Amino acid sequence: MTGRLTLCPIALDSATRAGPDSRPLAGGSRGFAACEAVYRTDEGPAVREVIGVDAVTDWAERFGAEAVAQARVLLQRLSTPRAPFAGLTLDHPRIMGILNVTPDSFSDGGDRLDPGRAVADGLAMIETGADLLDVGGESTRPGAAEVDEAEELRRIEPVVRGLARVGARVSIDTRHTRVMQGALDAGAQVVNDVTALTGDPAALPLVARAQVPVVLMHMRGEPRTMQRDPVYGDAPLDVFDYLAARLSACAEAGIPLARIAVDPGIGFGKTVVHNLQILARLALYQGLGCAVLLGVSRKTFIARLSRDEPAKARLPGSLAAALAGLDRGVQILRVHDVAETAQAVAVWRAIDAGAAQDAD
């Protein structure tokens, strides 16, 4: 019987405070000594159990040699330090600043239509803590219509070029190959695709040929319709399976794991409940063996859990969700409010370091 095994680390703590049986999560500051193990087949219900990390392979033996092999691979991926992404070491959290140059993005549409203003804002983000700038020329908010590629390219090209000219590390947020290529020609170093290189048939070979890092995001459907009653069997595991399949497709195309980050796509074809289920189990995605990026900044689910605040009034909730992500091993945070996030991360890291000193 062929099945699929997943492991989600639980009870995460500072790696130095955890017990002798603990393993570092992705080689980072969090440690885990137990996992929620899930074994699934197409024939019956999933088998779930919380077990100590040292008992995982013994537990998997009941399902056969293939499950044991999967367990060993997952344990290795869960504990192995991540390779640098886009030239950035991942031994501490990294911040990707959102730089939308659109008239209709959900929280900052129209703020940076002038390229000069966009470049200046991007440089200010770097000054206040951004490691990477994600430039986008098409809104992918729920209900958004697709933008003509020529118009999208017209919006982003001078901004990417202006930022690259002064040495900024730039990512291009697009699902269109023509825009990817134009941005790379202008100096972008990373591709961030909400369709995980499925929206344009030429995107996967382009990224493979260009040998640039890429962010693969999960989205159910497409922006115009993605929030129309999305349904999952198990949202965290369904997202894991999708991203695992995309990593396999990238490997076949010649894109190595070290050049990939995955994003579970909070708010993209997901209800509030789906988002919360995924956020609670973010450590699961470290089992994919690559960097994990989290984008929760100003998302609608924050308002739904609070008082229906407008997008620009969701900073506290954004920070709470971002720090919860760091507690679960996330390496990269994609945010609108860079200075505030950098301050929160600095305090989070200091507390973590204090915990490490207490353990000495």
Residue pairs with C-beta under 8 A, 6 or more apart in sequence:
1 41
1 43
1 63
1 64
2 41
2 66
3 39
3 40
3 41
3 63
3 66
3 67
4 39
4 40
4 41
4 70
4 241
5 37
5 38
5 39
5 40
5 60
5 63
5 67
5 70
5 71
5 74
6 37
6 38
6 40
6 74
6 237
6 240
6 284
6 287
7 35
7 36
7 37
7 38
7 56
7 71
7 74
7 75
7 78
7 284
7 287
8 35
8 36
8 38
8 236
8 281
8 283
8 284
8 287
9 25
9 30
9 32
9 34
9 35
9 53
9 78
9 283
9 284
9 286
9 329
10 32
10 34
10 35
10 36
10 50
10 283
11 32
11 33
11 34
12 25
12 30
12 31
12 32
12 283
12 327
12 328
12 329
13 22
13 30
13 31
13 32
13 355
14 29
14 30
14 31
14 352
14 355
14 356
14 359
15 22
15 24
15 25
15 28
15 29
15 30
15 31
15 356
16 31
16 355
16 356
16 359
16 360
17 31
17 355
17 356
17 358
17 359
18 31
18 32
18 33
19 33
21 33
21 52
21 53
21 54
22 31
22 32
22 33
22 53
23 31
23 32
23 33
23 53
23 75
23 78
23 79
24 30
24 31
24 79
24 81
25 31
25 32
25 78
25 79
25 283
25 286
25 329
26 78
26 79
26 80
26 81
26 82
26 90
26 286
26 329
26 331
27 79
27 80
27 81
27 82
27 91
28 81
28 82
28 90
28 91
28 329
28 331
29 92
29 349
29 352
29 356
30 283
30 327
30 328
30 329
32 53
32 78
32 283
33 52
33 53
34 50
34 51
34 52
34 53
35 50
35 51
35 53
35 56
36 48
36 49
36 50
36 281
37 48
37 49
37 50
37 51
37 56
37 59
37 60
37 71
38 46
38 47
38 48
38 237
39 46
39 47
39 60
39 63
39 67
40 46
40 47
40 237
46 234
46 237
47 63
49 59
51 59
53 75
56 71
56 74
56 75
57 68
57 71
57 72
57 75
59 71
60 67
60 68
60 70
60 71
61 67
61 68
74 287
77 286
77 287
77 288
77 289
78 283
78 286
78 287
80 289
81 90
81 91
82 90
82 290
82 291
82 331
83 90
83 257
83 258
84 90
84 258
85 94
85 213
85 258
85 259
85 261
85 291
85 331
85 332
86 132
86 169
86 171
86 189
86 190
86 213
87 169
87 189
88 94
88 131
88 132
88 169
90 291
90 331
90 332
92 349
93 326
93 330
93 331
93 332
93 333
93 345
93 348
93 349
94 131
94 132
94 331
94 332
94 333
95 129
95 130
95 131
95 132
95 332
95 333
95 335
95 338
95 341
95 342
95 345
96 130
96 131
96 132
96 133
96 134
96 171
96 293
96 332
96 333
96 334
96 335
97 122
97 125
97 126
97 130
97 132
97 133
97 134
97 335
97 336
97 338
98 108
98 134
98 136
98 297
98 334
98 335
98 336
99 112
99 118
99 121
99 122
99 125
99 133
99 134
99 135
99 136
99 159
100 108
100 109
100 111
100 112
100 135
100 136
100 137
100 139
101 112
101 113
101 115
101 118
101 135
101 136
101 137
101 155
101 156
101 159
102 109
102 110
102 136
102 137
102 138
102 139
102 147
102 155
103 109
103 110
103 113
104 110
104 139
104 141
104 144
105 136
105 139
105 141
106 139
106 141
106 142
106 298
106 300
106 311
107 298
107 311
107 312
107 314
107 336
108 311
108 312
108 336
109 139
111 117
111 121
112 118
112 121
112 159
113 155
115 158
115 159
115 162
116 162
118 135
118 159
118 162
119 159
119 162
119 163
122 130
122 133
122 135
122 159
122 163
122 168
123 163
123 166
123 168
125 133
125 338
126 133
126 168
128 338
128 339
128 342
129 338
129 339
129 341
129 342
129 343
129 345
130 338
130 342
131 169
132 169
132 170
132 171
132 190
132 332
133 163
133 168
133 169
133 170
133 171
134 171
134 172
134 173
134 192
134 334
135 156
135 159
135 160
135 163
135 170
135 171
135 172
135 173
135 183
135 188
136 156
136 172
136 173
136 174
137 147
137 151
137 152
137 153
137 154
137 155
137 156
137 173
137 174
137 179
138 144
138 146
138 147
138 152
138 173
138 174
138 175
138 176
138 179
139 147
139 223
140 175
140 194
140 223
140 268
141 223
142 223
142 226
142 227
142 267
142 300
143 223
143 224
143 227
144 223
144 224
145 224
146 223
146 224
149 176
149 178
149 179
152 174
152 176
152 179
153 178
153 179
153 182
153 183
156 172
156 174
156 179
156 182
156 183
156 186
157 182
157 183
157 186
160 170
160 172
160 183
160 186
160 187
160 188
161 186
161 187
163 170
163 187
164 170
164 186
164 187
164 188
164 189
165 187
169 189
169 190
170 183
170 187
170 188
170 189
170 190
171 188
171 189
171 190
171 191
171 192
171 215
172 179
172 180
172 183
172 184
172 188
172 190
172 191
172 192
173 192
173 194
174 180
174 183
174 191
174 192
174 193
175 193
175 194
175 195
175 199
175 200
175 203
176 199
176 200
176 203
177 200
177 202
177 203
177 206
180 191
180 193
180 203
180 206
180 207
181 206
183 191
184 191
184 210
184 212
188 212
189 212
189 213
190 212
190 213
190 214
190 215
191 203
191 207
191 210
191 212
191 213
191 214
191 215
192 214
192 215
192 217
192 263
193 199
193 203
193 214
193 215
193 216
193 217
194 217
194 219
194 223
194 265
194 268
195 203
195 217
195 219
195 222
196 216
196 217
196 218
196 219
196 242
196 243
196 246
197 203
197 204
197 207
197 214
197 216
197 246
197 249
197 250
198 204
198 246
199 222
204 249
204 250
204 253
204 255
205 253
207 214
207 250
207 253
207 255
208 250
208 253
208 254
208 255
211 259
212 259
213 259
213 260
213 261
214 250
214 255
214 259
214 260
214 261
215 260
215 261
215 262
215 263
215 293
216 243
216 246
216 247
216 250
216 260
216 261
216 262
216 263
217 262
217 263
217 264
217 265
217 268
217 295
218 239
218 242
218 243
218 262
218 263
218 264
218 265
218 268
219 226
219 265
219 268
219 269
220 226
220 230
220 232
220 268
220 269
220 270
221 228
221 230
221 269
223 268
226 268
226 269
227 269
230 269
230 270
230 271
230 274
232 238
232 270
232 274
234 277
235 270
235 273
235 274
235 277
235 278
236 264
236 277
236 278
236 280
236 281
236 284
237 284
239 264
239 265
239 278
239 285
240 284
240 285
240 287
240 288
243 262
243 264
243 285
243 288
244 288
246 262
247 257
247 260
247 262
247 288
247 289
247 290
250 260
251 257
257 289
257 290
258 290
260 290
260 291
261 290
261 291
261 292
261 293
261 331
261 332
262 285
262 288
262 290
262 291
262 292
262 293
263 292
263 293
263 294
263 295
263 334
264 278
264 282
264 285
264 292
264 294
265 295
266 275
266 278
266 279
266 294
266 295
266 296
266 299
266 301
267 275
267 295
267 296
267 299
267 300
267 301
270 278
272 301
272 304
272 305
275 299
275 301
276 301
279 296
279 321
279 324
279 325
279 328
281 328
282 292
282 294
282 324
282 325
282 328
282 329
282 330
283 328
283 329
285 292
286 292
286 329
291 331
291 332
292 329
292 330
292 331
292 332
293 330
293 331
293 332
293 333
293 334
294 321
294 322
294 325
294 330
294 332
294 333
294 334
295 333
295 334
295 335
296 302
296 318
296 321
296 322
296 325
297 318
297 322
297 333
297 334
297 335
297 336
297 337
297 341
298 311
298 312
298 314
298 315
298 318
298 336
299 314
299 318
299 321
302 309
302 314
302 317
302 318
302 321
303 309
303 310
303 311
303 314
303 317
305 317
306 314
306 317
309 317
315 337
315 340
318 335
318 336
318 337
318 341
319 340
319 341
319 344
322 333
322 335
322 341
322 344
322 345
323 344
323 345
323 348
325 333
326 333
326 345
326 348
333 341
333 345
335 341
